[in-house]
Amino acid sequence: MPHHKSAAKRVITNEKARLRNIAVRSQMRSAVRAVRAATTRAAALAAYHRAVAILDRTAAKGVIKKETASRQKSRLALYAQKLPA
């Protein structure tokens, strides 16, 4: 239990941020899964461009580190290029 008014407010704001972070992370993971689930290179590249935007936004919001986003983008790009045309 918080003992101060400011501590009580932090409990509320932390919970809001936690729920927001869960939603953003879920959206990011879905975008990455869409690239991995693609069967053709064209579909994978289309999903990859959407995933890159979402990864960048997730990193900008501080949910994941910039380096993590960069590493995932790199791996997804390699994966998309290896698919048959």
N, CA, C and O atoms as CSV, one atom per row, in Angstrom:
chain,resi,resn,atom,element,x,y,z
A,1,MET,N,N,0.836,-1.192,0.000
A,1,MET,CA,C,0.000,0.000,0.000
A,1,MET,C,C,0.874,1.245,0.000
A,1,MET,O,O,1.823,1.350,0.777
A,2,PRO,N,N,0.550,2.176,-0.866
A,2,PRO,CA,C,1.309,3.433,-0.871
A,2,PRO,C,C,0.965,4.285,0.360
A,2,PRO,O,O,-0.182,4.318,0.806
A,3,HIS,N,N,1.968,4.961,0.889
A,3,HIS,CA,C,1.777,5.781,2.088
A,3,HIS,C,C,1.637,7.273,1.767
A,3,HIS,O,O,1.294,8.074,2.637
A,4,HIS,N,N,1.907,7.635,0.508
A,4,HIS,CA,C,1.827,9.044,0.120
A,4,HIS,C,C,0.954,9.184,-1.116
A,4,HIS,O,O,0.756,8.231,-1.870
A,5,LYS,N,N,0.445,10.374,-1.306
A,5,LYS,CA,C,-0.418,10.651,-2.448
A,5,LYS,C,C,0.338,10.434,-3.760
A,5,LYS,O,O,-0.203,9.863,-4.707
A,6,SER,N,N,1.600,10.893,-3.810
A,6,SER,CA,C,2.391,10.730,-5.029
A,6,SER,C,C,2.677,9.254,-5.307
A,6,SER,O,O,2.716,8.836,-6.464
A,7,ALA,N,N,2.873,8.473,-4.259
A,7,ALA,CA,C,3.106,7.035,-4.433
A,7,ALA,C,C,1.853,6.348,-4.955
A,7,ALA,O,O,1.937,5.420,-5.759
A,8,ALA,N,N,0.695,6.802,-4.498
A,8,ALA,CA,C,-0.562,6.244,-4.981
A,8,ALA,C,C,-0.737,6.544,-6.465
A,8,ALA,O,O,-1.208,5.698,-7.226
A,9,LYS,N,N,-0.362,7.735,-6.865
A,9,LYS,CA,C,-0.462,8.105,-8.278
A,9,LYS,C,C,0.492,7.262,-9.117
A,9,LYS,O,O,0.142,6.852,-10.223
A,10,ARG,N,N,1.692,6.997,-8.604
A,10,ARG,CA,C,2.667,6.182,-9.334
A,10,ARG,C,C,2.130,4.769,-9.563
A,10,ARG,O,O,2.372,4.169,-10.611
A,11,VAL,N,N,1.404,4.245,-8.582
A,11,VAL,CA,C,0.812,2.913,-8.739
A,11,VAL,C,C,-0.134,2.907,-9.938
A,11,VAL,O,O,-0.123,1.979,-10.746
A,12,ILE,N,N,-0.946,3.947,-10.041
A,12,ILE,CA,C,-1.918,4.046,-11.135
A,12,ILE,C,C,-1.208,4.228,-12.472
A,12,ILE,O,O,-1.524,3.539,-13.442
A,13,THR,N,N,-0.250,5.155,-12.529
A,13,THR,CA,C,0.430,5.427,-13.805
A,13,THR,C,C,1.300,4.251,-14.248
A,13,THR,O,O,1.420,3.979,-15.442
A,14,ASN,N,N,1.905,3.555,-13.284
A,14,ASN,CA,C,2.708,2.380,-13.625
A,14,ASN,C,C,1.846,1.282,-14.234
A,14,ASN,O,O,2.270,0.598,-15.165
A,15,GLU,N,N,0.644,1.117,-13.710
A,15,GLU,CA,C,-0.260,0.102,-14.252
A,15,GLU,C,C,-0.700,0.462,-15.667
A,15,GLU,O,O,-0.780,-0.409,-16.533
A,16,LYS,N,N,-0.988,1.750,-15.908
A,16,LYS,CA,C,-1.356,2.190,-17.251
A,16,LYS,C,C,-0.217,1.940,-18.232
A,16,LYS,O,O,-0.438,1.451,-19.340
A,17,ALA,N,N,0.996,2.276,-17.819
A,17,ALA,CA,C,2.170,2.077,-18.681
A,17,ALA,C,C,2.396,0.595,-18.934
A,17,ALA,O,O,2.750,0.203,-20.046
A,18,ARG,N,N,2.198,-0.222,-17.925
A,18,ARG,CA,C,2.390,-1.667,-18.075
A,18,ARG,C,C,1.426,-2.238,-19.111
A,18,ARG,O,O,1.823,-3.031,-19.964
A,19,LEU,N,N,0.167,-1.835,-19.035
A,19,LEU,CA,C,-0.827,-2.312,-19.990
A,19,LEU,C,C,-0.527,-1.810,-21.399
A,19,LEU,O,O,-0.699,-2.548,-22.369
A,20,ARG,N,N,-0.077,-0.554,-21.517
A,20,ARG,CA,C,0.286,0.001,-22.814
A,20,ARG,C,C,1.471,-0.756,-23.407
A,20,ARG,O,O,1.489,-1.064,-24.599
A,21,ASN,N,N,2.465,-1.054,-22.560
A,21,ASN,CA,C,3.639,-1.786,-23.029
A,21,ASN,C,C,3.280,-3.195,-23.492
A,21,ASN,O,O,3.836,-3.689,-24.473
A,22,ILE,N,N,2.354,-3.837,-22.789
A,22,ILE,CA,C,1.915,-5.170,-23.188
A,22,ILE,C,C,1.268,-5.115,-24.569
A,22,ILE,O,O,1.532,-5.972,-25.412
A,23,ALA,N,N,0.426,-4.115,-24.803
A,23,ALA,CA,C,-0.254,-3.979,-26.092
A,23,ALA,C,C,0.742,-3.723,-27.218
A,23,ALA,O,O,0.639,-4.316,-28.292
A,24,VAL,N,N,1.700,-2.843,-26.970
A,24,VAL,CA,C,2.698,-2.511,-27.995
A,24,VAL,C,C,3.564,-3.728,-28.299
A,24,VAL,O,O,3.848,-4.015,-29.462
A,25,ARG,N,N,3.984,-4.445,-27.257
A,25,ARG,CA,C,4.826,-5.626,-27.443
A,25,ARG,C,C,4.068,-6.715,-28.198
A,25,ARG,O,O,4.649,-7.410,-29.031
A,26,SER,N,N,2.782,-6.865,-27.914
A,26,SER,CA,C,1.953,-7.859,-28.602
A,26,SER,C,C,1.842,-7.528,-30.083
A,26,SER,O,O,1.950,-8.414,-30.932
A,27,GLN,N,N,1.626,-6.249,-30.394
A,27,GLN,CA,C,1.543,-5.817,-31.787
A,27,GLN,C,C,2.860,-6.084,-32.513
A,27,GLN,O,O,2.864,-6.513,-33.666
A,28,MET,N,N,3.974,-5.829,-31.833
A,28,MET,CA,C,5.297,-6.058,-32.412
A,28,MET,C,C,5.503,-7.541,-32.713
A,28,MET,O,O,5.956,-7.906,-33.798
A,29,ARG,N,N,5.168,-8.386,-31.748
A,29,ARG,CA,C,5.362,-9.830,-31.932
A,29,ARG,C,C,4.491,-10.371,-33.054
A,29,ARG,O,O,4.918,-11.252,-33.800
A,30,SER,N,N,3.277,-9.854,-33.182
A,30,SER,CA,C,2.388,-10.276,-34.268
A,30,SER,C,C,2.969,-9.900,-35.620
A,30,SER,O,O,2.878,-10.671,-36.574
A,31,ALA,N,N,3.565,-8.720,-35.705
A,31,ALA,CA,C,4.168,-8.280,-36.965
A,31,ALA,C,C,5.363,-9.159,-37.332
A,31,ALA,O,O,5.548,-9.499,-38.501
A,32,VAL,N,N,6.166,-9.522,-36.347
A,32,VAL,CA,C,7.318,-10.392,-36.601
A,32,VAL,C,C,6.836,-11.775,-37.025
A,32,VAL,O,O,7.398,-12.373,-37.943
A,33,ARG,N,N,5.799,-12.285,-36.363
A,33,ARG,CA,C,5.251,-13.596,-36.732
A,33,ARG,C,C,4.702,-13.582,-38.152
A,33,ARG,O,O,4.802,-14.585,-38.859
A,34,ALA,N,N,4.121,-12.459,-38.581
A,34,ALA,CA,C,3.569,-12.365,-39.936
A,34,ALA,C,C,4.668,-12.525,-40.979
A,34,ALA,O,O,4.448,-13.142,-42.021
A,35,VAL,N,N,5.838,-11.980,-40.709
A,35,VAL,CA,C,6.960,-12.136,-41.644
A,35,VAL,C,C,7.381,-13.601,-41.677
A,35,VAL,O,O,7.596,-14.168,-42.748
A,36,ARG,N,N,7.495,-14.203,-40.513
A,36,ARG,CA,C,7.930,-15.605,-40.438
A,36,ARG,C,C,6.910,-16.556,-41.059
A,36,ARG,O,O,7.280,-17.626,-41.540
A,37,ALA,N,N,5.646,-16.184,-41.054
A,37,ALA,CA,C,4.594,-17.048,-41.581
A,37,ALA,C,C,4.425,-16.919,-43.087
A,37,ALA,O,O,3.754,-17.745,-43.705
A,38,ALA,N,N,5.021,-15.899,-43.684
A,38,ALA,CA,C,4.880,-15.682,-45.123
A,38,ALA,C,C,5.507,-16.833,-45.897
A,38,ALA,O,O,6.530,-17.385,-45.491
A,39,THR,N,N,4.879,-17.190,-47.021
A,39,THR,CA,C,5.372,-18.318,-47.812
A,39,THR,C,C,6.111,-17.883,-49.065
A,39,THR,O,O,6.903,-18.652,-49.610
A,40,THR,N,N,5.868,-16.657,-49.537
A,40,THR,CA,C,6.578,-16.160,-50.721
A,40,THR,C,C,7.396,-14.929,-50.343
A,40,THR,O,O,7.138,-14.276,-49.332
A,41,ARG,N,N,8.366,-14.637,-51.161
A,41,ARG,CA,C,9.240,-13.499,-50.886
A,41,ARG,C,C,8.452,-12.182,-50.933
A,41,ARG,O,O,8.679,-11.295,-50.111
A,42,ALA,N,N,7.541,-12.056,-51.879
A,42,ALA,CA,C,6.763,-10.818,-52.003
A,42,ALA,C,C,5.917,-10.573,-50.742
A,42,ALA,O,O,5.857,-9.457,-50.227
A,43,ALA,N,N,5.275,-11.626,-50.266
A,43,ALA,CA,C,4.455,-11.490,-49.060
A,43,ALA,C,C,5.331,-11.189,-47.846
A,43,ALA,O,O,4.966,-10.389,-46.984
A,44,ALA,N,N,6.489,-11.842,-47.793
A,44,ALA,CA,C,7.398,-11.627,-46.668
A,44,ALA,C,C,7.929,-10.200,-46.666
A,44,ALA,O,O,8.036,-9.590,-45.602
A,45,LEU,N,N,8.261,-9.658,-47.824
A,45,LEU,CA,C,8.792,-8.296,-47.898
A,45,LEU,C,C,7.726,-7.269,-47.522
A,45,LEU,O,O,8.026,-6.263,-46.879
A,46,ALA,N,N,6.488,-7.525,-47.922
A,46,ALA,CA,C,5.403,-6.615,-47.547
A,46,ALA,C,C,5.216,-6.624,-46.027
A,46,ALA,O,O,5.071,-5.571,-45.406
A,47,ALA,N,N,5.222,-7.816,-45.442
A,47,ALA,CA,C,5.080,-7.933,-43.989
A,47,ALA,C,C,6.307,-7.375,-43.286
A,47,ALA,O,O,6.203,-6.823,-42.190
A,48,TYR,N,N,7.474,-7.519,-43.919
A,48,TYR,CA,C,8.722,-7.011,-43.342
A,48,TYR,C,C,8.688,-5.483,-43.214
A,48,TYR,O,O,9.092,-4.941,-42.185
A,49,HIS,N,N,8.214,-4.797,-44.239
A,49,HIS,CA,C,8.154,-3.330,-44.195
A,49,HIS,C,C,7.219,-2.857,-43.080
A,49,HIS,O,O,7.494,-1.859,-42.415
A,50,ARG,N,N,6.126,-3.572,-42.883
A,50,ARG,CA,C,5.211,-3.221,-41.788
A,50,ARG,C,C,5.878,-3.502,-40.436
A,50,ARG,O,O,5.746,-2.719,-39.496
A,51,ALA,N,N,6.586,-4.616,-40.352
A,51,ALA,CA,C,7.247,-4.996,-39.102
A,51,ALA,C,C,8.348,-4.010,-38.731
A,51,ALA,O,O,8.538,-3.706,-37.554
A,52,VAL,N,N,9.073,-3.510,-39.727
A,52,VAL,CA,C,10.147,-2.540,-39.468
A,52,VAL,C,C,9.571,-1.280,-38.835
A,52,VAL,O,O,10.128,-0.755,-37.871
A,53,ALA,N,N,8.467,-0.800,-39.372
A,53,ALA,CA,C,7.839,0.404,-38.824
A,53,ALA,C,C,7.396,0.167,-37.383
A,53,ALA,O,O,7.570,1.032,-36.525
A,54,ILE,N,N,6.827,-0.999,-37.122
A,54,ILE,CA,C,6.353,-1.305,-35.774
A,54,ILE,C,C,7.522,-1.479,-34.817
A,54,ILE,O,O,7.456,-1.024,-33.675
A,55,LEU,N,N,8.594,-2.130,-35.265
A,55,LEU,CA,C,9.781,-2.302,-34.421
A,55,LEU,C,C,10.395,-0.946,-34.073
A,55,LEU,O,O,10.785,-0.713,-32.929
A,56,ASP,N,N,10.480,-0.056,-35.059
A,56,ASP,CA,C,11.036,1.274,-34.802
A,56,ASP,C,C,10.185,2.050,-33.798
A,56,ASP,O,O,10.709,2.722,-32.909
A,57,ARG,N,N,8.866,1.947,-33.954
A,57,ARG,CA,C,7.969,2.637,-33.033
A,57,ARG,C,C,8.071,2.076,-31.620
A,57,ARG,O,O,8.042,2.821,-30.641
A,58,THR,N,N,8.191,0.751,-31.525
A,58,THR,CA,C,8.315,0.098,-30.224
A,58,THR,C,C,9.597,0.541,-29.529
A,58,THR,O,O,9.604,0.788,-28.323
A,59,ALA,N,N,10.685,0.641,-30.299
A,59,ALA,CA,C,11.958,1.088,-29.733
A,59,ALA,C,C,11.883,2.556,-29.328
A,59,ALA,O,O,12.437,2.946,-28.301
A,60,ALA,N,N,11.206,3.361,-30.124
A,60,ALA,CA,C,11.087,4.787,-29.817
A,60,ALA,C,C,10.299,5.006,-28.527
A,60,ALA,O,O,10.561,5.956,-27.789
A,61,LYS,N,N,9.342,4.131,-28.262
A,61,LYS,CA,C,8.546,4.243,-27.039
A,61,LYS,C,C,9.274,3.697,-25.821
A,61,LYS,O,O,8.814,3.861,-24.691
A,62,GLY,N,N,10.408,3.049,-26.051
A,62,GLY,CA,C,11.198,2.539,-24.937
A,62,GLY,C,C,10.759,1.175,-24.440
A,62,GLY,O,O,11.189,0.737,-23.373
A,63,VAL,N,N,9.912,0.499,-25.196
A,63,VAL,CA,C,9.456,-0.823,-24.786
A,63,VAL,C,C,10.570,-1.854,-25.007
A,63,VAL,O,O,10.762,-2.762,-24.198
A,64,ILE,N,N,11.299,-1.695,-26.122
A,64,ILE,CA,C,12.478,-2.520,-26.380
A,64,ILE,C,C,13.645,-1.596,-26.668
A,64,ILE,O,O,13.454,-0.416,-26.963
A,65,LYS,N,N,14.862,-2.135,-26.582
A,65,LYS,CA,C,16.039,-1.323,-26.868
A,65,LYS,C,C,16.212,-1.146,-28.366
A,65,LYS,O,O,15.748,-1.963,-29.161
A,66,LYS,N,N,16.886,-0.066,-28.740
A,66,LYS,CA,C,17.150,0.231,-30.142
A,66,LYS,C,C,17.952,-0.899,-30.795
A,66,LYS,O,O,17.705,-1.256,-31.947
A,67,GLU,N,N,18.906,-1.456,-30.055
A,67,GLU,CA,C,19.744,-2.530,-30.578
A,67,GLU,C,C,18.929,-3.800,-30.815
A,67,GLU,O,O,19.183,-4.533,-31.771
A,68,THR,N,N,17.960,-4.058,-29.955
A,68,THR,CA,C,17.102,-5.225,-30.110
A,68,THR,C,C,16.270,-5.102,-31.377
A,68,THR,O,O,16.125,-6.068,-32.126
A,69,ALA,N,N,15.728,-3.925,-31.613
A,69,ALA,CA,C,14.943,-3.688,-32.822
A,69,ALA,C,C,15.816,-3.869,-34.056
A,69,ALA,O,O,15.394,-4.480,-35.037
A,70,SER,N,N,17.020,-3.341,-34.005
A,70,SER,CA,C,17.941,-3.449,-35.128
A,70,SER,C,C,18.278,-4.909,-35.422
A,70,SER,O,O,18.300,-5.321,-36.582
A,71,ARG,N,N,18.537,-5.674,-34.395
A,71,ARG,CA,C,18.883,-7.090,-34.560
A,71,ARG,C,C,17.711,-7.862,-35.169
A,71,ARG,O,O,17.905,-8.692,-36.058
A,72,GLN,N,N,16.505,-7.590,-34.692
A,72,GLN,CA,C,15.330,-8.286,-35.226
A,72,GLN,C,C,15.076,-7.918,-36.680
A,72,GLN,O,O,14.734,-8.779,-37.491
A,73,LYS,N,N,15.244,-6.631,-37.013
A,73,LYS,CA,C,15.057,-6.199,-38.399
A,73,LYS,C,C,16.055,-6.890,-39.317
A,73,LYS,O,O,15.705,-7.319,-40.416
A,74,SER,N,N,17.294,-6.995,-38.863
A,74,SER,CA,C,18.333,-7.629,-39.659
A,74,SER,C,C,18.008,-9.100,-39.911
A,74,SER,O,O,18.130,-9.583,-41.036
A,75,ARG,N,N,17.602,-9.794,-38.881
A,75,ARG,CA,C,17.284,-11.217,-39.018
A,75,ARG,C,C,16.064,-11.441,-39.902
A,75,ARG,O,O,16.025,-12.392,-40.682
A,76,LEU,N,N,15.063,-10.562,-39.781
A,76,LEU,CA,C,13.869,-10.691,-40.612
A,76,LEU,C,C,14.194,-10.420,-42.080
A,76,LEU,O,O,13.647,-11.068,-42.973
A,77,ALA,N,N,15.082,-9.468,-42.323
A,77,ALA,CA,C,15.472,-9.153,-43.703
A,77,ALA,C,C,16.168,-10.361,-44.338
A,77,ALA,O,O,15.885,-10.706,-45.485
A,78,LEU,N,N,17.065,-10.993,-43.606
A,78,LEU,CA,C,17.742,-12.194,-44.119
A,78,LEU,C,C,16.732,-13.301,-44.393
A,78,LEU,O,O,16.814,-13.985,-45.413
A,79,TYR,N,N,15.791,-13.471,-43.490
A,79,TYR,CA,C,14.781,-14.505,-43.650
A,79,TYR,C,C,13.931,-14.249,-44.898
A,79,TYR,O,O,13.671,-15.164,-45.679
A,80,ALA,N,N,13.507,-13.012,-45.073
A,80,ALA,CA,C,12.637,-12.680,-46.223
A,80,ALA,C,C,13.368,-12.883,-47.545
A,80,ALA,O,O,12.757,-13.304,-48.527
A,81,GLN,N,N,14.656,-12.593,-47.585
A,81,GLN,CA,C,15.416,-12.732,-48.824
A,81,GLN,C,C,15.645,-14.192,-49.204
A,81,GLN,O,O,15.826,-14.503,-50.381
A,82,LYS,N,N,15.639,-15.087,-48.221
A,82,LYS,CA,C,15.903,-16.502,-48.499
A,82,LYS,C,C,14.678,-17.257,-49.016
A,82,LYS,O,O,14.801,-18.381,-49.503
A,83,LEU,N,N,13.505,-16.649,-48.912
A,83,LEU,CA,C,12.288,-17.320,-49.376
A,83,LEU,C,C,12.274,-17.386,-50.897
A,83,LEU,O,O,12.862,-16.533,-51.561
A,84,PRO,N,N,11.601,-18.397,-51.453
A,84,PRO,CA,C,11.514,-18.482,-52.919
A,84,PRO,C,C,10.626,-17.368,-53.474
A,84,PRO,O,O,9.636,-16.972,-52.858
A,85,ALA,N,N,10.997,-16.889,-54.623
A,85,ALA,CA,C,10.244,-15.821,-55.277
A,85,ALA,C,C,8.897,-16.336,-55.699
A,85,ALA,O,O,8.102,-15.591,-56.272
